[in-house]
Amino acid sequence: MGIQSWMSLWFGLTLPAIMLMYMFKRKYVDTTVPSHLLWERVLKNLEANRPWQKLQNRLLLWLQLLAAALMVFALMQPFMQVSGGSAHIVIVADTSGSMSAQMQTEGSGEGEDSSRLEQMKERLKAYVRDQGRRSEITLLSTGSSPVTHVSHESDRGAIDEAIEALHPYYGTASYRETLSLAAALTREEPDAEVVIFTDSHWRQDPVPIAFQVPVSVETIQGAAKHNASIEQFGVSPKGGTGSSYEGVAVVSSNAEGASSVEVNLYGDSQLLASRVVELEPKKKATASFSDLPFAEVYRLELASEDGYAADNESFAFGTGRSSARVLLLTSGNLFLEKALQLSGAEVTRIAVNGSAGNQGDQASEGSGKGGLSEGSGDDRTEPDIPPVPDGEFDLLVMDGSIPAGFTQGKWAELARQTPLWTIGGDGPKVGSQGGRPVLAQHPLTSYLTMSGVYFGKLIDQRPAWGEPVIRLGDQPLVYAGVAEGRPRLSFQFLLQDSDLPLSPEFPVLVNNALDWMTSGSGTGLGRFLAGAQADIPVAADAVSAKWVPKSGLALADGPDTVEVQRSESGISTVQTVPDVPGLYAFEQQNEAGETTSYWLAVTADPYEADLSTTQGPAVSQTGSGAASGGGDQGSGASAAEQRRAASQAGSLMPWLAALALAVIAAEWGVYQRGRSI
């Protein structure tokens, strides 16, 4: 039972007014008198006006009070909260990241805050218990894709358990997809309805989802706290030396007035620096940190508490050195070597195919063949195949045809464990057919056009691990991809068969290739959006792996471990990152018990951090459902508005009020004559 117009209680003052009228009412006594006393009529009228009489038990009084009470009750517009008798209710629960925001509950005292999600759970349970007590319930939520928790469920215990298990999803929520699923589930069910529970922080959708059944929106009420956010954070070597580092952070706030926030920077759990940043409304502020020591993991933290914790921490990873180490196997290519050096790489060149010389380290002086195969247990190599240089390399470049000895033994192991870039090589060749260069969207093709470049013969052999990112007409020129979790790049032509090295775009192409292939160097894999796909370097001998939360919201609210995805060949190199923001370690273990760990930072969808946005889901109703549901709901009308429209359309209260007025008008004459029943 509910009341839509409490202001109409003011009309209840008519009840004491009627009682006052009876207290001041004229009172006559029937008496037989001689006719000569008629002249005393005026005097008797005055004597009959005796105020403040004692109320007597009269039927007319009670009828008039009842009529006035009915009129007041009608003006208050009462309604009953019922589900409309729907046999099936589809509930869409908004579990996007903004639902984890802390809210000041209406009517609550200081410190009695709860998250929007907790409030929604209570509302859901009450709705199922009251409005949906005779209906089957389907519960959907907005994850990376629509999540069905229960379907056509009648057991209230199972429904309450599903509601209690709801948790926030911090990635890009499937707003439109979940509504589309709800519309599809009710398309063939005329006796169904859809109810959407949300905080009205719904991603904008220009095309409304059409429903053929009544659809309503239940809004989670409560004043949002202000939110301070880390929008950007990065650390880089200072001056390119790698001896010290500098960091930059961009912080913002949605507070209406000026505010300040304490920003702390940690390196491997040690406090390195602290700043107090002054924030202006709707403006961004920058915090800089200089002369930082090397750390494997940097963590930036907002010390002050606010309404949304998912964006209060950010992570960055140190590389340990300022330049990438590149091992170049070539018979001699000055353009390629210089382009790598101009890109900041530390190049170690090994000459093959009888070419002499090396740049600082090792060289072979013959083209010999053979060599020991991998796994023979003998580390010896043939005299004309040099040993693998000491140290770790970020990139292995094979320019031209490489002797078979470099594809076996230690060299084969190095090629498997290191990002590999091959240029030309063996394989069937075809002539270039010419045509217009076609460049796919890829980090390798940034700032390139490849126009006016001549290509001679091309290798007609597609690698199994890659897709073409540069074509010449219909002929692939460059393949890029990932093999065993590591980047792979293949040029289907020799640089000597092209004038590409003479093009001003050649240094840009080499720099793009170096940046893309060495971006995952070190133990930090980078920063990913919650629920996104990531390429993980999985060791060939790894038998088990797991995600382990290490810091941030992942450690506070996330699960203890997150299972990894597997393929037919073992642990998949493409993993879905966890959906709770924070710092994770991807730990993998081989049969010998040796553990390898990679760091990965997970961030929340930045759209969910703007708590000031209030925009409901875009839905519309068509067909028979529109007539029963109150017409077109272009932006999602509230359930209270639909109930109000339904109660006004079919209510008898206005007729009862008119009847009460007619009773009062009919009895007015009796009142005037001073008589009553």
Beta strands, then each sheet from edge to edge (+ up, - down):
strand 1: 2-3
strand 2: 78-79
strand 3: 88-93
strand 4: 102-104
strand 5: 114-115
strand 6: 136-142
strand 7: 146-153
strand 8: 192-198
strand 9: 209-211
strand 10: 215-219
strand 11: 223-224
strand 12: 228-237
strand 13: 245-253
strand 14: 259-267
strand 15: 270-279
strand 16: 284-292
strand 17: 297-302
strand 18: 313-317
strand 19: 325-330
strand 20: 346-351
strand 21: 395-399
strand 22: 420-423
strand 23: 429-431
strand 24: 437-439
strand 25: 457-459
strand 26: 466-472
strand 27: 475-483
strand 28: 486-491
strand 29: 524-529
strand 30: 533-535
strand 31: 542-551
strand 32: 562-563
strand 33: 566-567
strand 34: 570-571
strand 35: 574-576
strand 36: 582-590
strand 37: 595-603
strand 38: 619-621
sheet 1: 1+ 2-
sheet 2: 7+ 6- 3- 8- 10-
sheet 3: 5+ 4- 11+
sheet 4: 9+ 38+
sheet 5: 12+ 13- 16+
sheet 6: 15+ 14- 17+ 18-
sheet 7: 20+ 19+ 21+ 22+ 28+ 27- 26+ 24-
sheet 8: 23+ 25-
sheet 9: 29+ 37+ 36- 31+ 32-
sheet 10: 30+ 35-
sheet 11: 33+ 34-
end
